[in-house]
Amino acid sequence: MNYRMLLQRYWQYLVGAVVVLLILICSILFYNKSENEVNEEISMVSTGSSESFESESISQQIYVDIKGAVKKPGMYEGMLEMRVWDAVMLAGGVREDADTKQVNFSERIVDQMVIYVPTIGEEVQELTSSEDSEDGLKSTTNKINLNKANEAELTTLTGIGQKKAQEIIRYREENGGFKSIEELKNISGFGEKTFEKLKDSISV
């Protein structure tokens, strides 16, 4: 009788031990799975943040063309929020003969900007970017370029409507562009009086 009771208790302990062992194994597996999932999520967040930072860094890269009285003229890579002075420092700083009074060193730089530092005694117009020259819009002297301006830009001139703007474009296409602003008088409807009103507002 005692033997049977001992055997029964033995099996109870054995079953209990197996159950505890199974619970322990399941707990370890579940913990490892959860830890791996957390590590994967952290890795994904870290990778996404890194890619986002790299993308943002690339989008902030801009290029400026630095000319004139600087030690190392050329094209330089800058960043948004930089000032003209910071860009000039990339070119080695200004030379001793530079006229720094004509340059706004506090201006923020923009992509494709041309920074020109004049020498002492040299007179220059304000800085411009290649966007302005590419558009053919108003240059640094606020003049309309007859060879580059589009129809909408030409109509901003005094007395120039859509029809006259089209005539200007047709003339430059047929004649390979304007060689001088005086050629404007060769177009029908542009007499001496009209030219006098426009000559200070146009360029080639």
C-alpha positions in Angstrom: 0.0 0.0 0.0 2.8 2.3 0.9 4.6 1.4 -2.3 1.6 2.3 -4.4 1.2 5.7 -2.7 4.9 6.4 -3.2 4.6 5.4 -6.9 1.5 7.6 -7.3 3.3 10.6 -5.7 6.3 10.0 -7.8 4.2 10.2 -11.0 2.5 13.3 -9.7 5.9 14.9 -9.1 7.1 13.8 -12.5 4.1 15.2 -14.3 4.4 18.4 -12.4 8.0 18.7 -13.2 7.2 18.1 -16.9 4.5 20.7 -16.9 6.8 23.3 -15.2 9.5 22.4 -17.7 7.1 22.9 -20.6 5.9 26.2 -19.2 9.6 27.3 -18.8 10.4 26.4 -22.4 7.4 28.2 -23.8 8.3 31.3 -21.7 11.9 31.3 -23.1 10.7 30.9 -26.6 8.1 33.7 -26.3 10.7 36.0 -24.7 13.2 35.4 -27.5 10.5 36.0 -30.1 9.4 39.2 -28.5 13.0 40.4 -28.1 13.7 39.7 -31.8 10.6 41.6 -32.8 11.6 44.6 -30.7 15.1 44.5 -32.2 13.7 44.4 -35.7 11.5 47.3 -35.0 14.4 49.3 -33.5 16.5 48.4 -36.5 13.7 49.5 -38.9 13.3 52.8 -37.0 17.0 53.4 -37.0 17.4 52.6 -40.7 14.4 54.9 -41.6 15.8 57.7 -39.5 19.2 57.3 -41.1 17.7 57.3 -44.6 15.5 60.3 -43.7 18.6 62.2 -42.4 20.6 61.4 -45.5 17.8 62.5 -47.8 17.3 65.7 -45.9 21.1 66.3 -46.0 21.2 65.8 -49.8 18.2 68.1 -50.3 20.0 70.9 -48.4 23.1 70.7 -50.6 23.4 73.8 -52.8 26.1 75.1 -55.1 27.4 78.6 -55.6 29.8 80.1 -58.1 32.2 82.5 -56.4 34.1 85.0 -58.6 36.2 88.2 -58.4 38.6 89.2 -55.6 38.6 86.0 -53.7 41.7 83.8 -53.1 40.3 80.7 -54.7 37.5 81.5 -57.2 35.3 78.6 -58.3 32.2 76.5 -57.7 31.6 75.4 -54.1 29.1 73.2 -52.3 27.3 74.9 -49.5 24.3 74.3 -47.2 21.0 76.0 -46.6 21.1 78.7 -44.0 24.7 79.7 -45.0 25.4 83.4 -45.6 27.5 84.9 -48.4 30.3 85.4 -46.0 30.4 81.7 -45.2 30.5 80.9 -48.9 33.3 83.4 -49.5 35.3 81.6 -46.7 35.0 78.4 -48.7 36.9 80.2 -51.5 39.7 81.1 -49.1 38.3 84.5 -48.1 38.7 87.9 -49.9 41.9 89.2 -51.3 43.6 92.4 -50.0 42.3 94.4 -53.0 38.7 93.4 -52.5 36.1 96.1 -52.0 34.0 94.5 -49.3 31.7 97.5 -49.0 29.9 96.5 -52.3 29.0 93.0 -51.1 26.2 92.0 -48.7 27.9 89.3 -46.8 24.8 88.8 -44.5 22.6 87.6 -47.4 21.5 84.0 -47.4 22.9 81.9 -50.3 20.6 80.1 -52.7 21.3 77.3 -55.2 23.1 78.4 -58.4 23.9 81.8 -56.9 26.7 83.8 -58.4 28.7 85.7 -55.7 31.0 88.3 -57.2 33.5 90.3 -55.0 34.7 93.4 -56.8 38.1 95.0 -56.5 38.6 98.4 -55.0 37.5 101.1 -57.5 35.4 98.6 -59.5 31.6 99.2 -59.8 29.3 96.2 -60.0 25.6 95.5 -60.0 24.0 93.5 -57.2 24.5 89.8 -57.0 22.3 87.5 -59.1 21.7 83.8 -59.5 21.6 81.8 -62.7 17.8 81.5 -62.3 17.4 85.1 -63.2 19.6 84.8 -66.3 18.1 81.5 -67.3 14.6 82.9 -67.1 15.6 85.8 -69.2 13.5 87.8 -66.9 14.8 91.0 -65.3 18.5 91.1 -64.8 20.2 92.9 -61.9 19.4 96.2 -63.6 15.7 95.3 -63.9 15.9 95.2 -67.7 14.0 92.8 -69.9 16.3 90.8 -72.2 14.8 90.9 -75.7 16.5 87.6 -76.6 15.5 85.6 -73.6 12.2 87.0 -72.3 9.0 85.0 -73.0 5.7 86.5 -74.1 4.4 87.1 -70.6 7.6 88.9 -69.5 7.6 91.1 -72.6 4.0 92.2 -71.9 5.3 93.7 -68.6 6.9 96.5 -70.7 5.2 99.8 -71.1 2.9 99.8 -74.1 3.6 96.2 -75.1 0.6 93.9 -75.4 0.3 90.3 -76.5 0.5 91.1 -80.2 3.6 93.2 -80.0 5.3 90.7 -77.7 4.6 88.0 -80.3 6.2 90.2 -83.0 9.3 90.6 -80.9 9.6 86.9 -80.5 9.0 86.3 -84.2 11.6 88.8 -85.1 14.3 87.3 -82.9 13.6 83.8 -84.2 13.7 84.9 -87.8 16.9 87.0 -87.4 18.9 84.9 -84.9 18.2 87.2 -82.1 18.7 90.9 -81.4 22.2 92.3 -81.8 21.3 95.6 -80.3 18.2 97.1 -78.7 17.9 99.6 -81.7 16.8 96.6 -83.8 13.5 96.9 -82.1 12.7 99.8 -84.4 12.9 97.3 -87.4 9.6 95.8 -86.2 6.4 97.2 -87.5 4.7 99.3 -84.8 7.8 100.2 -83.0 8.6 103.8 -83.9 11.1 106.2 -82.4 8.7 107.3 -79.7 7.9 103.8 -78.6 11.6 103.0 -78.6 12.4 106.0 -76.4 9.9 104.8 -73.8 11.4 101.3 -73.8 15.1 101.8 -74.2 15.8 102.1 -70.5 13.9 98.9 -69.7 15.3 96.5 -72.3 18.6 94.8 -73.0 20.1 92.1 -75.3 
